[in-house]
Amino acid sequence: MFGFAPETLVQRAARFRKGQGLFAGGFVEEPTVVQMGARLCREGGGDVPVPLG
């Protein structure tokens, strides 16, 4: 279940290409389809906290 995004965007996600994603929840104002760019740094590091409220 994906409660933060409209059903039409969730259905569209099944057809995303490499690098595309759906951002939804407490860290964006409204559900958004995004396209990731090329990596800027070496892989590594850790996770970052995301507020959900």
PQR file with spaces between the fields and no chain letter, atoms N, CA, C, O and H, PARSE charges and radii, in Angstrom:
ATOM       1  N    MET     1       0.856   -1.181    0.000 -0.4000 1.5000
ATOM       2  CA   MET     1       0.000    0.000    0.000 -0.0000 2.0000
ATOM       3  C    MET     1       0.894    1.233    0.000  0.5500 1.7000
ATOM       4  O    MET     1       1.929    1.265    0.666 -0.5500 1.4000
ATOM       5  N    PHE     2       0.488    2.227   -0.741 -0.4000 1.5000
ATOM       6  CA   PHE     2       1.266    3.454   -0.873 -0.0000 2.0000
ATOM       7  C    PHE     2       0.313    4.609   -0.593  0.5500 1.7000
ATOM       8  O    PHE     2      -0.250    5.179   -1.528 -0.5500 1.4000
ATOM       9  H    PHE     2      -0.352    2.201   -1.282  0.4000 1.0000
ATOM      10  N    GLY     3       0.122    4.961    0.658 -0.4000 1.5000
ATOM      11  CA   GLY     3      -0.901    5.908    1.055 -0.0000 2.0000
ATOM      12  C    GLY     3      -0.635    7.368    0.755  0.5500 1.7000
ATOM      13  O    GLY     3      -1.549    8.186    0.855 -0.5500 1.4000
ATOM      14  H    GLY     3       0.579    4.498    1.417  0.4000 1.0000
ATOM      15  N    PHE     4       0.601    7.726    0.385 -0.4000 1.5000
ATOM      16  CA   PHE     4       0.930    9.124    0.172 -0.0000 2.0000
ATOM      17  C    PHE     4       0.810    9.568   -1.284  0.5500 1.7000
ATOM      18  O    PHE     4       0.900   10.763   -1.564 -0.5500 1.4000
ATOM      19  H    PHE     4       1.343    7.061    0.304  0.4000 1.0000
ATOM      20  N    ALA     5       0.609    8.641   -2.213 -0.4000 1.5000
ATOM      21  CA   ALA     5       0.581    8.987   -3.638 -0.0000 2.0000
ATOM      22  C    ALA     5      -0.736    8.546   -4.261  0.5500 1.7000
ATOM      23  O    ALA     5      -1.298    7.523   -3.871 -0.5500 1.4000
ATOM      24  H    ALA     5       0.536    7.670   -1.985  0.4000 1.0000
ATOM      25  N    PRO     6      -1.235    9.325   -5.240 -0.5600 1.5000
ATOM      26  CA   PRO     6      -2.465    8.919   -5.912  0.2800 2.0000
ATOM      27  C    PRO     6      -2.258    7.622   -6.699  0.5500 1.7000
ATOM      28  O    PRO     6      -1.158    7.351   -7.180 -0.5500 1.4000
ATOM      29  N    GLU     7      -3.293    6.846   -6.823 -0.4000 1.5000
ATOM      30  CA   GLU     7      -3.237    5.553   -7.501 -0.0000 2.0000
ATOM      31  C    GLU     7      -2.657    5.652   -8.915  0.5500 1.7000
ATOM      32  O    GLU     7      -1.944    4.748   -9.351 -0.5500 1.4000
ATOM      33  H    GLU     7      -4.187    7.066   -6.433  0.4000 1.0000
ATOM      34  N    THR     8      -2.953    6.739   -9.634 -0.4000 1.5000
ATOM      35  CA   THR     8      -2.443    6.884  -11.001 -0.0000 2.0000
ATOM      36  C    THR     8      -0.914    6.937  -11.032  0.5500 1.7000
ATOM      37  O    THR     8      -0.300    6.366  -11.934 -0.5500 1.4000
ATOM      38  H    THR     8      -3.532    7.473   -9.279  0.4000 1.0000
ATOM      39  N    LEU     9      -0.290    7.613  -10.064 -0.4000 1.5000
ATOM      40  CA   LEU     9       1.170    7.659  -10.004 -0.0000 2.0000
ATOM      41  C    LEU     9       1.754    6.318   -9.595  0.5500 1.7000
ATOM      42  O    LEU     9       2.797    5.913  -10.110 -0.5500 1.4000
ATOM      43  H    LEU     9      -0.789    8.077   -9.332  0.4000 1.0000
ATOM      44  N    VAL    10       1.103    5.632   -8.684 -0.4000 1.5000
ATOM      45  CA   VAL    10       1.576    4.319   -8.259 -0.0000 2.0000
ATOM      46  C    VAL    10       1.536    3.346   -9.439  0.5500 1.7000
ATOM      47  O    VAL    10       2.477    2.576   -9.629 -0.5500 1.4000
ATOM      48  H    VAL    10       0.256    5.961   -8.265  0.4000 1.0000
ATOM      49  N    GLN    11       0.475    3.369  -10.226 -0.4000 1.5000
ATOM      50  CA   GLN    11       0.375    2.503  -11.409 -0.0000 2.0000
ATOM      51  C    GLN    11       1.441    2.867  -12.439  0.5500 1.7000
ATOM      52  O    GLN    11       2.019    1.981  -13.070 -0.5500 1.4000
ATOM      53  H    GLN    11      -0.290    3.995  -10.072  0.4000 1.0000
ATOM      54  N    ARG    12       1.703    4.145  -12.611 -0.4000 1.5000
ATOM      55  CA   ARG    12       2.723    4.607  -13.558 -0.0000 2.0000
ATOM      56  C    ARG    12       4.115    4.103  -13.160  0.5500 1.7000
ATOM      57  O    ARG    12       4.955    3.867  -14.029 -0.5500 1.4000
ATOM      58  H    ARG    12       1.234    4.864  -12.098  0.4000 1.0000
ATOM      59  N    ALA    13       4.363    3.938  -11.871 -0.4000 1.5000
ATOM      60  CA   ALA    13       5.673    3.514  -11.383 -0.0000 2.0000
ATOM      61  C    ALA    13       6.081    2.151  -11.944  0.5500 1.7000
ATOM      62  O    ALA    13       7.275    1.879  -12.068 -0.5500 1.4000
ATOM      63  H    ALA    13       3.681    4.130  -11.166  0.4000 1.0000
ATOM      64  N    ALA    14       5.135    1.305  -12.281 -0.4000 1.5000
ATOM      65  CA   ALA    14       5.456   -0.010  -12.836 -0.0000 2.0000
ATOM      66  C    ALA    14       6.153    0.106  -14.198  0.5500 1.7000
ATOM      67  O    ALA    14       6.788   -0.849  -14.645 -0.5500 1.4000
ATOM      68  H    ALA    14       4.165    1.526  -12.181  0.4000 1.0000
ATOM      69  N    ARG    15       6.042    1.259  -14.856 -0.4000 1.5000
ATOM      70  CA   ARG    15       6.646    1.466  -16.172 -0.0000 2.0000
ATOM      71  C    ARG    15       7.858    2.408  -16.128  0.5500 1.7000
ATOM      72  O    ARG    15       8.345    2.836  -17.174 -0.5500 1.4000
ATOM      73  H    ARG    15       5.526    2.035  -14.493  0.4000 1.0000
ATOM      74  N    PHE    16       8.338    2.725  -14.939 -0.4000 1.5000
ATOM      75  CA   PHE    16       9.509    3.592  -14.830 -0.0000 2.0000
ATOM      76  C    PHE    16      10.716    2.952  -15.492  0.5500 1.7000
ATOM      77  O    PHE    16      10.865    1.730  -15.504 -0.5500 1.4000
ATOM      78  H    PHE    16       7.943    2.376  -14.089  0.4000 1.0000
ATOM      79  N    ARG    17      11.575    3.799  -16.042 -0.4000 1.5000
ATOM      80  CA   ARG    17      12.841    3.352  -16.609 -0.0000 2.0000
ATOM      81  C    ARG    17      13.936    3.504  -15.560  0.5500 1.7000
ATOM      82  O    ARG    17      13.709    4.064  -14.488 -0.5500 1.4000
ATOM      83  H    ARG    17      11.455    4.791  -16.033  0.4000 1.0000
ATOM      84  N    LYS    18      15.099    3.011  -15.871 -0.4000 1.5000
ATOM      85  CA   LYS    18      16.224    3.093  -14.951 -0.0000 2.0000
ATOM      86  C    LYS    18      16.473    4.545  -14.553  0.5500 1.7000
ATOM      87  O    LYS    18      16.551    5.427  -15.409 -0.5500 1.4000
ATOM      88  H    LYS    18      15.284    2.555  -16.741  0.4000 1.0000
ATOM      89  N    GLY    19      16.595    4.786  -13.253 -0.4000 1.5000
ATOM      90  CA   GLY    19      16.865    6.126  -12.748 -0.0000 2.0000
ATOM      91  C    GLY    19      15.631    6.932  -12.393  0.5500 1.7000
ATOM      92  O    GLY    19      15.759    8.021  -11.835 -0.5500 1.4000
ATOM      93  H    GLY    19      16.531    4.070  -12.557  0.4000 1.0000
ATOM      94  N    GLN    20      14.439    6.435  -12.698 -0.4000 1.5000
ATOM      95  CA   GLN    20      13.217    7.154  -12.355 -0.0000 2.0000
ATOM      96  C    GLN    20      12.684    6.647  -11.026  0.5500 1.7000
ATOM      97  O    GLN    20      12.880    5.486  -10.667 -0.5500 1.4000
ATOM      98  H    GLN    20      14.335    5.550  -13.152  0.4000 1.0000
ATOM      99  N    GLY    21      12.011    7.524  -10.305 -0.4000 1.5000
ATOM     100  CA   GLY    21      11.451    7.141   -9.024 -0.0000 2.0000
ATOM     101  C    GLY    21      10.251    7.994   -8.666  0.5500 1.7000
ATOM     102  O    GLY    21       9.973    9.004   -9.312 -0.5500 1.4000
ATOM     103  H    GLY    21      11.852    8.467  -10.597  0.4000 1.0000
ATOM     104  N    LEU    22       9.548    7.575   -7.634 -0.4000 1.5000
ATOM     105  CA   LEU    22       8.386    8.296   -7.129 -0.0000 2.0000
ATOM     106  C    LEU    22       8.694    8.711   -5.705  0.5500 1.7000
ATOM     107  O    LEU    22       8.869    7.861   -4.831 -0.5500 1.4000
ATOM     108  H    LEU    22       9.774    6.754   -7.110  0.4000 1.0000
ATOM     109  N    PHE    23       8.760   10.016   -5.463 -0.4000 1.5000
ATOM     110  CA   PHE    23       8.963   10.551   -4.117 -0.0000 2.0000
ATOM     111  C    PHE    23       7.601   10.935   -3.556  0.5500 1.7000
ATOM     112  O    PHE    23       6.842   11.659   -4.200 -0.5500 1.4000
ATOM     113  H    PHE    23       8.617   10.706   -6.172  0.4000 1.0000
ATOM     114  N    ALA    24       7.293   10.453   -2.365 -0.4000 1.5000
ATOM     115  CA   ALA    24       6.030   10.798   -1.705 -0.0000 2.0000
ATOM     116  C    ALA    24       6.211   10.633   -0.207  0.5500 1.7000
ATOM     117  O    ALA    24       6.969    9.775    0.245 -0.5500 1.4000
ATOM     118  H    ALA    24       7.910    9.865   -1.841  0.4000 1.0000
ATOM     119  N    GLY    25       5.516   11.453    0.553 -0.4000 1.5000
ATOM     120  CA   GLY    25       5.588   11.339    2.006 -0.0000 2.0000
ATOM     121  C    GLY    25       5.978   12.649    2.657  0.5500 1.7000
ATOM     122  O    GLY    25       5.795   13.721    2.080 -0.5500 1.4000
ATOM     123  H    GLY    25       4.900   12.149    0.185  0.4000 1.0000
ATOM     124  N    GLY    26       6.515   12.556    3.859 -0.4000 1.5000
ATOM     125  CA   GLY    26       6.795   13.723    4.674 -0.0000 2.0000
ATOM     126  C    GLY    26       7.937   14.602    4.207  0.5500 1.7000
ATOM     127  O    GLY    26       8.113   15.698    4.738 -0.5500 1.4000
ATOM     128  H    GLY    26       6.664   11.685    4.327  0.4000 1.0000
ATOM     129  N    PHE    27       8.729   14.158    3.222 -0.4000 1.5000
ATOM     130  CA   PHE    27       9.880   14.954    2.803 -0.0000 2.0000
ATOM     131  C    PHE    27       9.670   15.690    1.482  0.5500 1.7000
ATOM     132  O    PHE    27      10.592   16.351    1.004 -0.5500 1.4000
ATOM     133  H    PHE    27       8.587   13.267    2.791  0.4000 1.0000
ATOM     134  N    VAL    28       8.488   15.596    0.881 -0.4000 1.5000
ATOM     135  CA   VAL    28       8.138   16.372   -0.315 -0.0000 2.0000
ATOM     136  C    VAL    28       6.744   16.954   -0.119  0.5500 1.7000
ATOM     137  O    VAL    28       5.912   16.361    0.567 -0.5500 1.4000
ATOM     138  H    VAL    28       7.739   15.059    1.269  0.4000 1.0000
ATOM     139  N    GLU    29       6.487   18.113   -0.720 -0.4000 1.5000
ATOM     140  CA   GLU    29       5.182   18.770   -0.545 -0.0000 2.0000
ATOM     141  C    GLU    29       4.052   18.008   -1.220  0.5500 1.7000
ATOM     142  O    GLU    29       2.935   17.965   -0.705 -0.5500 1.4000
ATOM     143  H    GLU    29       7.163   18.595   -1.277  0.4000 1.0000
ATOM     144  N    GLU    30       4.340   17.403   -2.377 -0.4000 1.5000
ATOM     145  CA   GLU    30       3.342   16.596   -3.073 -0.0000 2.0000
ATOM     146  C    GLU    30       4.055   15.462   -3.805  0.5500 1.7000
ATOM     147  O    GLU    30       5.232   15.600   -4.139 -0.5500 1.4000
ATOM     148  H    GLU    30       5.248   17.437   -2.795  0.4000 1.0000
ATOM     149  N    PRO    31       3.367   14.337   -4.065 -0.5600 1.5000
ATOM     150  CA   PRO    31       4.008   13.230   -4.767  0.2800 2.0000
ATOM     151  C    PRO    31       4.623   13.704   -6.085  0.5500 1.7000
ATOM     152  O    PRO    31       3.999   14.452   -6.838 -0.5500 1.4000
ATOM     153  N    THR    32       5.852   13.262   -6.354 -0.4000 1.5000
ATOM     154  CA   THR    32       6.620   13.763   -7.481 -0.0000 2.0000
ATOM     155  C    THR    32       7.357   12.630   -8.175  0.5500 1.7000
ATOM     156  O    THR    32       7.972   11.790   -7.519 -0.5500 1.4000
ATOM     157  H    THR    32       6.359   12.655   -5.742  0.4000 1.0000
ATOM     158  N    VAL    33       7.296   12.606   -9.503 -0.4000 1.5000
ATOM     159  CA   VAL    33       8.098   11.677  -10.290 -0.0000 2.0000
ATOM     160  C    VAL    33       9.438   12.352  -10.563  0.5500 1.7000
ATOM     161  O    VAL    33       9.482   13.502  -11.001 -0.5500 1.4000
ATOM     162  H    VAL    33       6.796   13.289  -10.036  0.4000 1.0000
ATOM     163  N    VAL    34      10.528   11.636  -10.303 -0.4000 1.5000
ATOM     164  CA   VAL    34      11.871   12.213  -10.447 -0.0000 2.0000
ATOM     165  C    VAL    34      12.722   11.374  -11.392  0.5500 1.7000
ATOM     166  O    VAL    34      12.469   10.187  -11.596 -0.5500 1.4000
ATOM     167  H    VAL    34      10.492   10.703   -9.947  0.4000 1.0000
ATOM     168  N    GLN    35      13.735   12.019  -11.963 -0.4000 1.5000
ATOM     169  CA   GLN    35      14.734   11.342  -12.789 -0.0000 2.0000
ATOM     170  C    GLN    35      16.091   11.595  -12.142  0.5500 1.7000
ATOM     171  O    GLN    35      16.523   12.742  -12.029 -0.5500 1.4000
ATOM     172  H    GLN    35      13.940   12.984  -11.798  0.4000 1.0000
ATOM     173  N    MET    36      16.755   10.536  -11.723 -0.4000 1.5000
ATOM     174  CA   MET    36      18.066   10.664  -11.088 -0.0000 2.0000
ATOM     175  C    MET    36      19.127   10.938  -12.153  0.5500 1.7000
ATOM     176  O    MET    36      19.037   10.443  -13.276 -0.5500 1.4000
ATOM     177  H    MET    36      16.403    9.604  -11.816  0.4000 1.0000
ATOM     178  N    GLY    37      20.119   11.723  -11.788 -0.4000 1.5000
ATOM     179  CA   GLY    37      21.243   11.991  -12.668 -0.0000 2.0000
ATOM     180  C    GLY    37      22.384   11.034  -12.389  0.5500 1.7000
ATOM     181  O    GLY    37      22.249   10.102  -11.596 -0.5500 1.4000
ATOM     182  H    GLY    37      20.192   12.125  -10.875  0.4000 1.0000
ATOM     183  N    ALA    38      23.489   11.266  -13.033 -0.4000 1.5000
ATOM     184  CA   ALA    38      24.670   10.436  -12.830 -0.0000 2.0000
ATOM     185  C    ALA    38      25.224   10.642  -11.419  0.5500 1.7000
ATOM     186  O    ALA    38      25.088   11.723  -10.846 -0.5500 1.4000
ATOM     187  H    ALA    38      23.600   12.023  -13.677  0.4000 1.0000
ATOM     188  N    ARG    39      25.829    9.629  -10.879 -0.4000 1.5000
ATOM     189  CA   ARG    39      26.419    9.693   -9.539 -0.0000 2.0000
ATOM     190  C    ARG    39      27.539   10.734   -9.510  0.5500 1.7000
ATOM     191  O    ARG    39      28.334   10.814  -10.446 -0.5500 1.4000
ATOM     192  H    ARG    39      25.939    8.750  -11.345  0.4000 1.0000
ATOM     193  N    LEU    40      27.606   11.530   -8.444 -0.4000 1.5000
ATOM     194  CA   LEU    40      28.609   12.576   -8.315 -0.0000 2.0000
ATOM     195  C    LEU    40      29.807   12.168   -7.469  0.5500 1.7000
ATOM     196  O    LEU    40      30.848   12.822   -7.526 -0.5500 1.4000
ATOM     197  H    LEU    40      26.960   11.465   -7.683  0.4000 1.0000
ATOM     198  N    CYS    41      29.681   11.104   -6.688 -0.4000 1.5000
ATOM     199  CA   CYS    41      30.770   10.703   -5.798 -0.0000 2.0000
ATOM     200  C    CYS    41      30.847    9.177   -5.709  0.5500 1.7000
ATOM     201  O    CYS    41      29.957    8.468   -6.179 -0.5500 1.4000
ATOM     202  H    CYS    41      28.835   10.573   -6.641  0.4000 1.0000
ATOM     203  N    ARG    42      31.926    8.688   -5.096 -0.4000 1.5000
ATOM     204  CA   ARG    42      32.066    7.249   -4.890 -0.0000 2.0000
ATOM     205  C    ARG    42      30.987    6.740   -3.961  0.5500 1.7000
ATOM     206  O    ARG    42      30.512    7.476   -3.096 -0.5500 1.4000
ATOM     207  H    ARG    42      32.649    9.264   -4.715  0.4000 1.0000
ATOM     208  N    GLU    43      30.595    5.488   -4.130 -0.4000 1.5000
ATOM     209  CA   GLU    43      29.609    4.872   -3.244 -0.0000 2.0000
ATOM     210  C    GLU    43      30.208    4.706   -1.855  0.5500 1.7000
ATOM     211  O    GLU    43      31.388    4.389   -1.710 -0.5500 1.4000
ATOM     212  H    GLU    43      30.981    4.890   -4.833  0.4000 1.0000
ATOM     213  N    GLY    44      29.395    4.920   -0.852 -0.4000 1.5000
ATOM     214  CA   GLY    44      29.852    4.773    0.529 -0.0000 2.0000
ATOM     215  C    GLY    44      29.028    5.650    1.442  0.5500 1.7000
ATOM     216  O    GLY    44      28.020    6.210    1.010 -0.5500 1.4000
ATOM     217  H    GLY    44      28.436    5.177   -0.970  0.4000 1.0000
ATOM     218  N    GLY    45      29.418    5.780    2.655 -0.4000 1.5000
ATOM     219  CA   GLY    45      28.688    6.638    3.596 -0.0000 2.0000
ATOM     220  C    GLY    45      27.562    5.888    4.268  0.5500 1.7000
ATOM     221  O    GLY    45      27.548    4.658    4.310 -0.5500 1.4000
ATOM     222  H    GLY    45      30.236    5.324    3.006  0.4000 1.0000
ATOM     223  N    GLY    46      26.621    6.645    4.793 -0.4000 1.5000
ATOM     224  CA   GLY    46      25.516    6.055    5.524 -0.0000 2.0000
ATOM     225  C    GLY    46      24.194    6.652    5.123  0.5500 1.7000
ATOM     226  O    GLY    46      24.092    7.375    4.131 -0.5500 1.4000
ATOM     227  H    GLY    46      26.632    7.644    4.759  0.4000 1.0000
ATOM     228  N    ASP    47      23.200    6.348    5.891 -0.4000 1.5000
ATOM     229  CA   ASP    47      21.848    6.826    5.640 -0.0000 2.0000
ATOM     230  C    ASP    47      21.662    8.193    6.278  0.5500 1.7000
ATOM     231  O    ASP    47      22.400    8.565    7.191 -0.5500 1.4000
ATOM     232  H    ASP    47      23.282    5.761    6.696  0.4000 1.0000
ATOM     233  N    VAL    48      20.686    8.932    5.802 -0.4000 1.5000
ATOM     234  CA   VAL    48      20.354   10.232    6.386 -0.0000 2.0000
ATOM     235  C    VAL    48      18.952   10.157    6.983  0.5500 1.7000
ATOM     236  O    VAL    48      18.098    9.449    6.449 -0.5500 1.4000
ATOM     237  H    VAL    48      20.087    8.630    5.061  0.4000 1.0000
ATOM     238  N    PRO    49      18.699   10.867    8.071 -0.5600 1.5000
ATOM     239  CA   PRO    49      17.362   10.851    8.659  0.2800 2.0000
ATOM     240  C    PRO    49      16.365   11.621    7.796  0.5500 1.7000
ATOM     241  O    PRO    49      16.705   12.659    7.228 -0.5500 1.4000
ATOM     242  N    VAL    50      15.137   11.117    7.698 -0.4000 1.5000
ATOM     243  CA   VAL    50      14.080   11.784    6.939 -0.0000 2.0000
ATOM     244  C    VAL    50      12.896   11.986    7.879  0.5500 1.7000
ATOM     245  O    VAL    50      12.335   11.014    8.384 -0.5500 1.4000
ATOM     246  H    VAL    50      14.861   10.274    8.159  0.4000 1.0000
ATOM     247  N    PRO    51      12.504   13.258    8.122 -0.5600 1.5000
ATOM     248  CA   PRO    51      11.347   13.504    8.997  0.2800 2.0000
ATOM     249  C    PRO    51      10.054   13.061    8.314  0.5500 1.7000
ATOM     250  O    PRO    51       9.848   13.345    7.134 -0.5500 1.4000
ATOM     251  N    LEU    52       9.210   12.387    9.026 -0.4000 1.5000
ATOM     252  CA   LEU    52       7.940   11.904    8.471 -0.0000 2.0000
ATOM     253  C    LEU    52       6.745   12.596    9.118  0.5500 1.7000
ATOM     254  O    LEU    52       5.776   11.939    9.500 -0.5500 1.4000
ATOM     255  H    LEU    52       9.377   12.157    9.985  0.4000 1.0000
ATOM     256  N    GLY    53       6.810   13.876    9.238 -0.4000 1.5000
ATOM     257  CA   GLY    53       5.687   14.506    9.897 -0.0000 2.0000
ATOM     258  C    GLY    53       5.418   15.842    9.501  0.5500 1.7000
ATOM     259  O    GLY    53       4.482   16.460   10.008 -0.5500 1.4000
ATOM     260  H    GLY    53       7.597   14.410    8.927  0.4000 1.0000
